[in-house]
Amino acid sequence: MSTGGTSNRDVADARRIAKGTGIGLVGGAATYVFLLGYTFVALQALGKSGLGLLAIATVVNMLVSETADLVSALQKELRRVIIGQDEVIAEILSRSAN
């Protein structure tokens, strides 16, 4: 251990984590800038009439996506409830058998 109470490995781990975080932040910022630029170019090409169509398509896309997520979560919850009911039924049957 060094004088400060941390080992060289701890410092190396902290640097590795900081480097990974920096790469993630730069990548996220680059993606955001690219998406913003792409949207601006697409809106310029579409014009005023196309903007309404793009807005409607975006809303429909988000609606379908959120609905799919909701259905998936509902299916998981139903499976959990059904499995729980099966366990309760099995316990009741085992008690009645005794």
C-alpha positions in Angstrom: 0.0 0.0 0.0 1.1 3.5 -0.7 1.2 6.3 1.8 -2.4 7.5 1.1 -3.8 4.1 2.0 -4.7 3.1 -1.6 -2.9 0.5 -3.7 -1.7 0.9 -7.2 -4.4 -1.5 -8.3 -7.1 0.8 -6.8 -5.7 3.7 -8.7 -5.5 1.7 -11.9 -9.1 0.6 -11.4 -10.3 4.1 -10.8 -8.5 5.3 -14.0 -10.0 2.5 -16.0 -13.5 3.3 -14.8 -13.0 7.0 -15.5 -11.7 6.2 -19.0 -14.7 4.0 -19.7 -17.1 6.7 -18.3 -15.4 9.3 -20.5 -15.7 7.1 -23.6 -19.4 6.5 -22.8 -20.1 10.2 -22.4 -18.3 11.2 -25.6 -20.1 8.4 -27.5 -23.5 9.5 -26.1 -22.8 13.2 -26.9 -21.7 12.2 -30.5 -24.9 10.1 -30.9 -27.0 13.0 -29.7 -25.3 15.5 -32.1 -25.6 13.1 -35.0 -29.3 12.5 -34.3 -30.0 16.2 -33.9 -28.2 17.0 -37.2 -30.0 14.1 -39.0 -33.4 15.4 -37.7 -32.6 18.9 -38.9 -31.6 17.7 -42.4 -34.7 15.4 -42.6 -37.0 18.3 -41.5 -35.5 20.6 -44.2 -36.0 18.0 -46.8 -39.6 17.2 -45.8 -40.9 20.8 -45.7 -44.0 21.9 -43.8 -46.3 19.2 -45.0 -43.9 16.5 -44.3 -43.3 17.8 -40.7 -46.9 16.8 -39.8 -46.5 13.4 -41.2 -43.2 12.9 -39.4 -44.8 14.0 -36.1 -47.7 11.6 -36.6 -45.3 8.8 -37.5 -43.2 9.5 -34.4 -46.2 9.4 -32.2 -47.5 6.1 -33.7 -44.0 4.7 -33.3 -43.8 5.7 -29.7 -47.3 4.4 -29.1 -46.5 0.9 -30.6 -43.2 0.8 -28.7 -44.8 1.7 -25.3 -47.7 -0.7 -25.9 -45.2 -3.5 -26.6 -43.3 -2.8 -23.4 -46.6 -2.7 -21.4 -47.8 -6.0 -22.9 -44.4 -7.6 -22.1 -44.5 -6.4 -18.5 -48.1 -7.6 -18.2 -47.1 -11.1 -19.5 -44.3 -11.3 -17.0 -46.6 -10.3 -14.2 -49.2 -12.8 -15.3 -46.6 -15.6 -15.4 -45.5 -14.7 -11.9 -49.1 -14.8 -10.6 -49.8 -18.1 -12.4 -46.7 -19.7 -11.0 -47.6 -18.4 -7.5 -51.1 -19.9 -7.9 -49.6 -23.2 -8.9 -47.5 -23.3 -5.8 -50.5 -22.4 -3.6 -52.6 -25.1 -5.3 -49.8 -27.7 -4.8 -49.5 -26.8 -1.2 -53.3 -27.1 -0.6 -53.3 -30.5 -2.4 -50.4 -31.7 -0.3 -52.1 -30.7 2.9 -55.4 -32.3 1.9 -53.5 -35.5 1.0 -52.1 -35.7 4.6 
